[in-house]
Amino acid sequence: MAAVTTPHTGEHGHGSDDEKNYLEVKRGIGSWLVTLDHKRIGVMYLVAVLIAFLAGGIFALVLRVELLTKGRTIMDQDTYNRMFSLHGVVMVFLFIIPSIPAAMGNIILPIQLGAKDVAFPKLNLLSLYIYVFGACFGLYSMVHGGVDTGWTFYVPYSSSSLVGSQSAVVPMTLAAFIMGFSSILTGVNFIATVHKMRAPGMSWRRLSLFTWALYATSIIQVLATPVLAITLLLLTLERAFGLGIFDPRLGGDPVLYQHFFWFYSHPAVYIMIVPGMGVVSELIGTFSRREPVGYMFIAMSSLGLALLGFLVWGHHMFVAGMSEYASMVFSALTFLIAIPSGVKVFNWVATLYKGSISLQSPMLWALSFIFLFTIGGLTGLFLGILAVDVHLHDTYFVVAHFHYVMVGGTVMGFVGGLHYWWPKITGKLYEEKPAVAGWALVFIGFNITFMSQFVLGSRGMPRRYYDYLPEFQGLHQISTVGSWVLGVGFVILLVNFARSLFSGAKSPRNPWGSAALEWQTATPPPLYNFTETPVITRGPYEYHLATDEELAED
Amino acid sequence: MSTGAADIDWLYNFTYYFSLVFTVVITVATVAFTVKYRRQKGVKAEPTQDYTKLELFWTITPLIFIVFLFHWGYETYARNTVVPEGAREYRVRGKRWSWSFEYPTGDNEPNELTLEVNKPVKLILSSEDVLHSFFIPAMRAKRDAVPGQYSYVTFTPNELGDAPVFCAEYCGKDHSYMLAKIHVVSAQDYKAHLDELSKIPNEYAKLGVEGPVKWGESLFKKNGCNACHSVNGTKIVGPSLKGIAGTMQPTTAGQIMADDNYLRESIAKPQAKIVSGYESVQMPPFVFKDAQMDAIIAYIKSVK
């Protein structure tokens, strides 16, 4: 990457817009609300998803407290059922789906391409507002009784009058329906940006692996989300007008709903995890000062996951009433997922070999990702094996499995990425010691919380249970205590970030000594990311081609 | 435990150790490389080369493992779904939030099922309201009960003892209390149990005229009728049954005398003539033998 990207202080007139960073160019709330700057939109997304993460996290902690003792601990079953449904809806639709792509991707992707902005800045702002509009529907539903259907809204329960009294199913499904459009628009925007906005010399082979991951994710978002939209619309119509697509009493088929739902929601799992893998590839590259081994294999495995993700939705329904032959095909296809997932893990580990590894806080998250995702992935084997899945389906084993992938994977990637790009976004450094302490507590707490749930599930403890048999109490208590450690860890991280905003030291241009393009421009970046359009002469990980000046802190 | 469970456990344990070895290898490699190649002044990372052979190796090798895992998984699964010849058929009806079991003899029992050891069974599942999932951890068996269709689980219990049954598909408020128990007993005990089910229980027979009323009351509670129908005049979900026998009731089919036949019809086909004001309530039908039905009606008539 050419040195032209490095701005030299004083070359331009003092106080010119070229020199001011994107946070300083304009001031005031108004300038944020109508901004077309991808970085500011990303920051607003970041604030929104962090609020959602906090809310969903509090729901989770409350759930775990209820499960501390057998029978009633702090709430009745109606409240508990609403709480776990809200935890799922908020975490999936409001936090994890937009977390890395819409928040982090918005800020970083155009800079990594050497572009001034995304391809459609106004569409970008629109998708933020659609997300907020959808979230308002979700909030309305929560205030008006919430839902007790789980985040899956399975029929005929969700479409019938049997749902808990005063449940607001329609506003909640509309919330997910509306937020889907936000997801689609972001996907369209990123695809166009990657195709059309690359700086001169930014060949496909020189794209960052984060960009490749977001590109794969965007394809899934554009292709799968409309299916969820139509499914939720049909559910709403069925509830409001008795349409009869899903409810057997009206001549419908409840299993059809599950096919529709998982046809979106399984690919959605890859909307959640693939960006996390992208972040980890960046972290491993930067903190090993080495191009990730098998660059093209990692990039293509993201696309492979995106493709395979569309073919395996049936593995959510092995005991739901599908034919044995359908189950056989879905089981076989499900196993193929292991290949691209394995390729990524092997390549990351191989990158460490003969690297120059620094265990700064972002790297700790990346290494935990490898460990936890390995467990998350391998426990997926149990669930892909038909005979074993019959026993484990809808038990805590599944709960633990997807938390190992979604929290152990995506959240580790998200928080690692946040530590990595925090100076780039805010221009401030955070304290390293609390960051490491927070990481340690999250890592330990997470494993205590969910390792015990694998055991619970294998012993037959079903999920979504307000109460349980006496023999499960010990493991539930271990899990609850683990959730407290996990919670304290996240609070430390939050406080550390907040303190850095107010009293953090100013970040140098390239605090990690990274060769990636986003660190070659000023920190925080100017309004249009680069003072001059950069000309790309090497890939983002080619440390042996990077100049000392590029790798220097300032 | 069932005969099929051992195969499933073997597969589970194999996968467990396979995964364990894998996790240990990955973790040890990660930690070892991280320690060995910690950043040192003046030492640069070795630039990455093309390692196509290595890439092909770890793309193809796992393929061999997963082919085997898939094959064993499907084979075991298929074996466990084939109903053995001569399997006894029981009906399992899920409704919120209880399971009702019907024996081949036509006897019904709520939330408890007694099976004979070493006799293959086929449990035919159905649901009367929303999705449920019939889950017996000890038999490693699970299948959703889907309204509007039948599904089944089949297994051969091979150990005496009790096995808990859970509902594994979320079905509303008391989902976590939708439990049942399977008793696996000897051939002798099984026969004794069936005899017991089909006659008026001794404890009630001794009471003479009072017998059916008392038995009816116990059936009324055992089948969860009291969850929706009070006997003291308060309205719960359905109408209270206090003093209704022998009175005229406004229904969807006009004024009806609540006599023995109406009560019987309302239990067996609740949707036929619904009392005004309860049209939207979905009471599931209940199946009883004649003697049981008589006892329940006797009990309802006794509530004044």
Contacts between the chains, C-beta under 8 A, distances in Angstrom:
chain1	res1	chain2	res2	distance
A	77	B	173	5.4
A	77	B	174	6.4
A	77	B	176	7.0
A	78	B	173	5.9
A	81	B	170	7.9
A	81	B	172	7.4
A	81	B	173	6.7
A	81	B	175	7.5
A	148	B	172	7.1
A	148	B	173	7.6
A	149	B	170	7.7
A	150	B	170	5.3
A	154	B	131	6.0
A	154	B	169	7.5
A	154	B	170	7.2
A	156	B	129	7.6
A	156	B	130	5.3
A	156	B	131	7.3
A	156	B	147	6.3
A	157	B	130	4.2
A	157	B	131	6.7
A	157	B	170	7.4
A	157	B	171	6.4
A	157	B	172	6.4
A	160	B	129	7.7
A	160	B	130	6.8
A	161	B	280	6.8
A	162	B	96	7.1
A	162	B	129	6.4
A	162	B	130	6.2
A	162	B	172	6.1
A	162	B	282	7.7
A	163	B	172	7.1
A	164	B	172	6.7
A	164	B	173	6.1
A	248	B	146	7.8
A	248	B	147	4.7
A	248	B	148	2.9
A	248	B	149	7.6
A	249	B	147	7.4
A	249	B	148	7.7
A	253	B	148	7.4
A	254	B	131	6.1
A	254	B	146	5.9
A	254	B	147	6.6
A	254	B	148	7.3
A	255	B	146	6.3
A	288	B	37	7.6
A	288	B	45	6.0
A	289	B	39	7.5
A	289	B	44	7.1
A	289	B	45	4.3
A	290	B	45	4.0
A	290	B	46	7.1
A	290	B	47	7.2
A	290	B	48	5.7
A	291	B	47	7.2
A	291	B	48	4.0
A	292	B	48	7.2
A	293	B	48	5.5
A	293	B	51	6.3
A	293	B	54	8.0
A	294	B	51	6.8
A	294	B	54	7.9
A	294	B	55	5.0
A	295	B	48	7.6
A	297	B	55	5.1
A	297	B	59	7.5
A	319	B	133	6.6
A	319	B	142	5.1
A	319	B	143	5.2
A	319	B	144	5.6
A	320	B	144	4.8
A	320	B	146	7.4
A	321	B	143	8.0
A	321	B	144	5.6
A	321	B	146	4.8
A	321	B	149	6.5
A	321	B	151	5.6
A	324	B	77	7.5
A	324	B	78	6.4
A	324	B	81	5.8
A	327	B	77	7.3
A	328	B	74	5.3
A	328	B	78	7.9
A	331	B	70	6.0
A	331	B	73	6.3
A	331	B	74	6.1
A	332	B	70	5.4
A	332	B	74	7.8
A	335	B	66	4.0
A	335	B	67	7.7
A	335	B	69	6.7
A	335	B	70	4.9
A	336	B	66	7.5
A	338	B	62	5.7
A	338	B	66	5.4
A	339	B	59	6.1
A	339	B	62	6.0
A	339	B	63	6.4
A	339	B	66	7.7
A	342	B	58	6.5
A	342	B	59	7.9
A	342	B	62	5.0
A	343	B	55	7.3
A	343	B	58	6.5
A	343	B	59	5.8
A	345	B	26	6.4
A	346	B	58	4.5
A	347	B	55	7.8
A	349	B	26	6.2
A	349	B	29	5.2
A	349	B	30	5.6
A	349	B	33	7.0
A	350	B	51	7.5
A	350	B	54	7.3
A	351	B	48	7.2
A	352	B	29	7.8
A	352	B	30	6.5
A	352	B	33	3.7
A	352	B	34	6.1
A	352	B	37	6.4
A	353	B	33	5.1
A	353	B	37	7.0
A	354	B	37	6.1
A	354	B	45	6.5
A	354	B	46	4.0
A	355	B	33	7.3
A	355	B	37	5.1
A	355	B	45	4.6
A	355	B	46	7.7
A	356	B	37	6.6
A	356	B	39	4.7
A	356	B	40	7.5
A	356	B	43	6.3
A	356	B	44	6.1
A	356	B	45	4.1
A	357	B	33	7.3
A	357	B	34	5.4
A	357	B	37	5.1
A	357	B	38	5.6
A	357	B	39	5.9
A	358	B	38	7.7
A	358	B	39	4.6
A	359	B	34	6.9
A	359	B	38	7.4
A	367	B	30	6.1
A	367	B	34	6.7
A	370	B	26	6.9
A	370	B	30	5.8
A	371	B	23	7.8
A	371	B	26	7.5
A	371	B	27	5.8
A	371	B	30	6.9
A	374	B	22	7.2
A	374	B	23	5.5
A	374	B	26	5.1
A	374	B	27	7.5
A	375	B	19	7.9
A	375	B	23	6.1
A	378	B	19	3.9
A	378	B	22	6.0
A	378	B	23	6.4
A	379	B	19	7.2
A	381	B	15	5.6
A	381	B	18	7.7
A	381	B	19	6.5
A	381	B	66	7.7
A	381	B	69	6.3
A	382	B	12	6.8
A	382	B	15	5.4
A	382	B	16	7.8
A	382	B	19	7.9
A	384	B	69	7.5
A	384	B	70	7.4
A	384	B	73	7.2
A	385	B	11	6.2
A	385	B	15	6.4
A	385	B	69	5.7
A	385	B	70	7.4
A	385	B	72	7.2
A	385	B	73	3.4
A	386	B	73	4.5
A	386	B	74	5.3
A	386	B	76	7.4
A	386	B	77	3.7
A	387	B	7	7.1
A	387	B	8	5.0
A	387	B	11	5.8
A	387	B	72	7.7
A	387	B	73	5.2
A	387	B	74	7.8
A	387	B	76	3.7
A	387	B	77	4.2
A	387	B	80	6.4
A	387	B	140	8.0
A	388	B	8	6.1
A	388	B	11	5.6
A	388	B	12	5.2
A	388	B	15	6.8
A	388	B	73	6.5
A	389	B	73	7.8
A	390	B	8	7.6
A	390	B	77	6.7
A	390	B	80	7.5
A	390	B	140	6.7
A	390	B	141	6.9
A	390	B	142	5.3
A	390	B	143	7.9
A	391	B	8	6.2
A	391	B	12	7.6
A	391	B	137	7.0
A	391	B	140	4.4
A	391	B	141	7.8
A	391	B	142	6.6
A	393	B	133	8.0
A	393	B	142	6.0
A	393	B	168	7.1
A	394	B	133	6.0
A	394	B	135	7.3
A	394	B	142	7.4
A	394	B	168	4.0
A	394	B	169	6.2
A	395	B	168	7.0
A	458	B	12	7.4
A	459	B	137	6.9
A	460	B	135	7.3
A	460	B	137	2.7
A	460	B	138	7.7
A	460	B	164	7.7
A	460	B	166	7.1
A	462	B	135	6.3
A	462	B	166	4.7
A	462	B	167	7.2
A	462	B	168	4.4
A	462	B	176	7.8
A	463	B	168	7.8
A	463	B	170	8.0
A	464	B	170	4.4
A	464	B	175	6.4
A	464	B	176	7.7
A	465	B	166	8.0
A	465	B	175	6.9
A	465	B	176	3.9
A	466	B	175	7.3
A	466	B	176	4.4
A	467	B	176	4.5
A	467	B	177	6.6
A	468	B	176	7.0
A	469	B	164	6.5
A	541	B	48	7.6
A	542	B	47	7.7
A	543	B	44	7.4
A	543	B	45	6.3
A	543	B	47	7.1
A	544	B	44	7.7
A	544	B	47	4.3
